[in-house]
Amino acid sequence: MQNYSTDILIIGSGPAGLSAAIYAARSGKKTLVLEGARAASRLSLGYELENYPGFISINSNDLLARFRDQARNFGAEFVKGDTLALSLTMSHKYVSTTDSFIEARAVVLATGKPFAKNRQIPGEERLLGYGVSYCAVCDGPLYKGRDVAAYGHTPEAVEDVWILHQTGVRVHWIPGKPKDPAALEKDLTKAEKFGIPVYGDAEIKEIAGDKNVERVVLNTSAGEQSLDAAACFIFREVPTGPLFEKSGLVMDHKQCLAIDRFQRTNLEGVFAAGDVTCGGLQVVSAAGEGCVAALQALAYLRK
């Protein structure tokens, strides 16, 4: 078991966590980035990113490498491990991982928004980044003029269906089983008005394709149906897990970490940034939140 002591511990190594690391390490504070052994940033999938300022287009993995190199250049250290336990209520914070014990004066949580394995659709993980997406704003423009499937019926999912439609994507909407059937009826009427095909009695059985998404297999009341699609956008509320709640952190109604406008959680000296807060769900907004979280952590350490 390896022991570490640091000024600022950043849990997560995506754009939010690495931006926080850049600011924290550049300030001269001892900074440790805890990278999940299993959960890598989605940027590591290596897709083309066209909406990050300063680049007409950049491979997401290349951008992630630039973030990492910059953080290392300022002195940030990296250690791999999956968080097993958190103790965050005292002035010094303690984190146990699979093979290390870390003590920190301040913590920035930037773990991303993981999806539950037991809720995955067959083919979802294999084709993630190759047609499977969780973000209409990010990836919708890539499929302008093409047929895609959109799955889910939360308020956010409905909004993303309209975003895809307005982007010029030919959306086939599979709402699944809604929590609010009355709201679904209203949304179905709106979808029909805009010419969006809706598969109201269907559930996705499989997302299929060789190297990229090619079709979505549906289970319907009339039997199995295959829908040709170049992508499958999945919109679902995903619990972050009991670990944060057990440590005393407050979650909101969407199971996202509750923060104020300064990225502060309800626990003193604990901040959060990126998709774990369910903010903009964009690389640029995650990076901005990471910056704010680090600046607030530095201010906390100066008290």
C-alpha positions in Angstrom: 0.0 0.0 0.0 1.5 3.3 -1.2 0.9 6.4 1.0 0.6 9.9 -0.5 0.2 13.4 1.0 -0.7 16.3 -1.1 -2.1 19.8 -1.0 -4.8 19.3 -3.7 -6.1 15.9 -4.8 -7.9 15.8 -8.1 -10.0 12.7 -8.7 -10.4 12.2 -12.4 -8.2 12.9 -15.4 -10.5 14.2 -18.1 -10.7 17.9 -19.2 -12.1 19.1 -15.9 -9.6 17.2 -13.8 -6.6 18.1 -15.9 -7.5 21.8 -16.2 -7.8 21.9 -12.4 -4.4 20.2 -12.2 -2.8 22.8 -14.5 -4.0 25.7 -12.4 -3.3 24.0 -9.0 0.2 22.8 -10.0 1.1 26.1 -11.7 0.3 27.9 -8.4 3.1 25.9 -6.8 0.8 23.7 -4.7 1.6 20.0 -4.5 -1.0 18.4 -6.8 -1.9 14.8 -7.3 -4.2 13.5 -10.0 -5.9 10.2 -9.3 -6.7 8.4 -12.5 -9.3 5.6 -12.4 -7.8 2.3 -13.3 -10.9 1.3 -15.3 -12.8 4.6 -16.1 -10.8 6.6 -18.6 -12.0 10.0 -20.0 -14.2 9.7 -23.0 -11.7 11.9 -24.8 -9.4 8.9 -24.9 -11.7 7.3 -27.5 -10.0 9.3 -30.2 -12.8 11.0 -32.0 -12.6 14.2 -34.0 -13.5 17.3 -31.9 -14.7 20.3 -33.8 -16.1 22.6 -31.1 -13.1 23.1 -28.8 -11.9 26.8 -29.1 -8.6 27.3 -30.9 -8.8 24.2 -33.1 -10.8 23.8 -36.4 -10.6 20.1 -35.6 -8.5 18.0 -33.2 -8.4 14.4 -32.2 -9.9 14.1 -28.7 -7.1 11.8 -27.6 -4.5 14.4 -28.8 -6.2 17.1 -26.9 -6.3 15.0 -23.8 -2.5 14.3 -24.2 -1.9 18.1 -24.4 -3.9 18.7 -21.2 -1.9 16.0 -19.5 1.5 17.2 -20.7 0.8 20.7 -19.6 -0.2 19.5 -16.1 2.9 17.4 -15.8 5.0 20.4 -17.0 3.8 22.4 -14.0 4.6 19.6 -11.6 1.4 17.6 -11.2 1.8 14.0 -10.3 -0.3 11.1 -11.5 -1.3 7.9 -9.8 -3.7 5.2 -11.0 -6.3 3.6 -8.8 -10.1 3.2 -8.3 -11.5 5.0 -5.3 -12.9 2.6 -2.7 -13.6 5.0 0.2 -13.7 8.7 0.9 -13.4 10.6 4.2 -14.1 14.3 3.3 -15.6 15.9 6.4 -12.4 16.8 8.3 -9.9 19.5 7.6 -7.6 16.9 6.0 -9.3 14.6 3.5 -8.5 10.9 3.1 -9.0 8.7 0.0 -8.4 5.0 -0.2 -7.9 3.3 -3.5 -7.2 -0.2 -4.7 -3.5 0.1 -3.7 -2.9 3.5 -2.1 -3.9 5.8 0.7 -4.0 9.5 0.0 -4.2 12.5 2.4 -5.1 15.9 1.0 -5.9 19.3 2.2 -8.4 20.0 -0.5 -10.1 17.7 -3.1 -11.5 18.4 -6.6 -13.9 15.7 -7.8 -13.9 15.4 -11.6 -14.9 11.8 -12.1 -17.1 12.3 -15.1 -20.6 10.8 -15.3 -20.2 7.0 -15.5 -23.0 4.8 -16.9 -24.1 1.8 -15.0 -23.0 -1.5 -16.6 -26.2 -3.3 -15.7 -28.1 -0.7 -17.7 -26.0 -0.9 -20.8 -27.4 -2.0 -24.2 -25.5 -4.8 -26.0 -23.1 -3.0 -28.3 -23.2 0.3 -26.4 -19.7 0.0 -24.9 -18.1 -1.5 -27.9 -19.3 1.2 -30.3 -18.9 4.1 -27.9 -17.2 6.9 -29.9 -18.0 5.0 -33.1 -21.6 6.1 -33.4 -22.7 5.7 -29.9 -23.0 9.1 -28.2 -24.4 10.7 -25.1 -24.3 14.3 -26.3 -26.4 15.7 -29.1 -24.6 19.1 -29.1 -21.2 17.5 -29.3 -21.8 14.9 -32.0 -25.1 15.8 -33.7 -23.4 17.9 -36.5 -21.4 14.9 -37.5 -24.6 13.2 -38.7 -26.3 16.0 -40.5 -28.5 14.5 -43.3 -28.2 11.0 -41.9 -30.5 8.7 -40.0 -29.8 8.2 -36.3 -31.6 6.6 -33.4 -32.3 8.6 -30.2 -33.1 6.7 -27.0 -34.7 8.0 -23.8 -37.5 10.2 -22.4 -36.2 12.5 -19.7 -36.7 16.2 -20.1 -33.1 16.5 -21.2 -33.6 13.6 -23.7 -36.6 15.4 -25.3 -34.5 18.6 -25.6 -31.7 16.7 -27.3 -34.1 15.1 -29.8 -35.1 18.6 -30.9 -31.5 19.7 -31.0 -30.7 16.8 -33.3 -33.7 17.6 -35.5 -32.8 21.3 -35.8 -29.2 20.3 -36.6 -30.5 18.6 -39.8 -30.2 15.0 -38.5 -33.0 12.5 -39.4 -33.9 11.4 -35.9 -35.8 8.2 -35.1 -36.9 8.5 -31.5 -37.2 5.5 -29.2 -38.5 7.0 -26.0 -38.6 3.7 -24.1 -40.8 3.4 -21.0 -41.4 7.0 -19.7 -41.8 7.9 -16.1 -44.5 10.3 -17.1 -46.8 8.9 -19.8 -48.8 12.1 -20.0 -45.7 14.1 -20.8 -44.8 11.5 -23.4 -48.1 12.0 -25.2 -47.5 15.7 -25.4 -44.0 15.2 -26.8 -45.2 12.6 -29.3 -47.7 15.2 -30.7 -44.9 17.7 -31.1 -42.6 15.0 -32.7 -45.4 14.1 -35.1 -45.8 17.8 -36.0 -42.1 18.0 -37.0 -42.1 14.7 -38.8 -39.9 12.8 -36.3 -40.7 9.0 -36.4 -41.4 7.7 -32.9 -41.3 4.1 -31.9 -43.4 4.3 -28.8 -43.8 0.6 -28.0 -40.1 -0.3 -28.7 -37.0 -1.0 -26.6 -33.5 -1.2 -28.0 -32.3 -4.8 -28.0 -28.9 -4.2 -29.6 -26.7 -1.6 -31.2 -25.1 -3.3 -34.1 -22.3 -2.7 -36.6 -18.8 -3.8 -37.5 -16.5 -0.9 -36.9 -19.2 1.8 -36.5 -22.9 1.9 -35.7 -24.9 0.5 -38.7 -28.3 -0.4 -37.3 -30.3 -0.6 -34.1 -32.3 -3.7 -33.3 -35.6 -3.1 -31.6 -38.0 -5.2 -29.6 -41.6 -4.1 -30.5 -45.0 -5.5 -29.8 -45.0 -6.7 -33.4 -41.7 -8.5 -33.0 -38.1 -7.7 -33.7 -37.3 -4.8 -36.1 -34.1 -3.5 -37.5 -33.6 0.2 -38.0 -30.7 1.4 -40.2 -28.9 4.2 -38.3 -25.4 5.8 -38.5 -25.5 6.6 -34.8 -27.3 5.9 -31.6 -27.7 8.8 -29.1 -28.5 7.5 -25.6 -30.0 9.9 -23.1 -30.6 8.5 -19.7 -30.3 9.6 -16.1 -27.4 7.6 -14.6 -26.8 7.3 -10.8 -23.2 8.3 -9.9 -23.2 5.7 -7.2 -23.5 5.5 -3.5 -19.9 6.4 -2.8 -20.4 10.2 -2.8 -23.5 10.0 -0.7 -21.9 7.8 1.9 -19.1 10.4 2.3 -21.7 13.1 3.1 -21.9 14.8 -0.3 -25.2 16.1 -1.4 -26.6 14.9 -4.8 -29.3 16.6 -6.8 -32.5 15.1 -8.2 -30.5 13.8 -11.2 -27.9 12.1 -9.1 -25.3 14.7 -10.0 -23.1 16.4 -7.4 -24.8 19.5 -6.1 -22.5 22.6 -6.3 -22.8 26.4 -6.1 -21.6 28.8 -8.8 -18.0 28.5 -7.4 -17.9 24.7 -7.9 -18.2 24.2 -4.1 -19.9 21.1 -2.8 -21.7 21.1 0.6 -18.4 19.9 2.2 -15.7 22.4 3.2 -12.7 22.0 1.0 -14.3 19.7 -1.5 -15.1 21.0 -5.0 -16.5 19.4 -8.2 -16.2 20.0 -11.9 -17.1 18.5 -15.2 -19.8 16.0 -16.1 -20.1 14.8 -12.5 -22.0 18.1 -11.9 -24.2 17.6 -15.0 -23.3 21.1 -16.2 -22.7 21.9 -19.8 -21.5 18.4 -20.6 -19.0 19.9 -23.1 -15.2 19.7 -23.1 -14.9 23.4 -23.0 -17.3 23.9 -20.1 -15.6 21.0 -18.2 -12.3 22.7 -18.6 -13.7 26.0 -17.4 -15.3 24.3 -14.4 -12.0 22.7 -13.6 -10.3 26.1 -13.6 -12.8 27.6 -11.2 -12.6 24.5 -8.9 -8.9 24.8 -8.7 -8.9 28.6 -8.1 -11.5 28.0 -5.3 -9.4 25.2 -3.8 -6.4 27.5 -3.8 -8.4 30.2 -2.0 -9.6 27.6 0.5 -6.0 26.7 1.3 -5.1 30.3 1.9 -7.6 30.6 4.7 
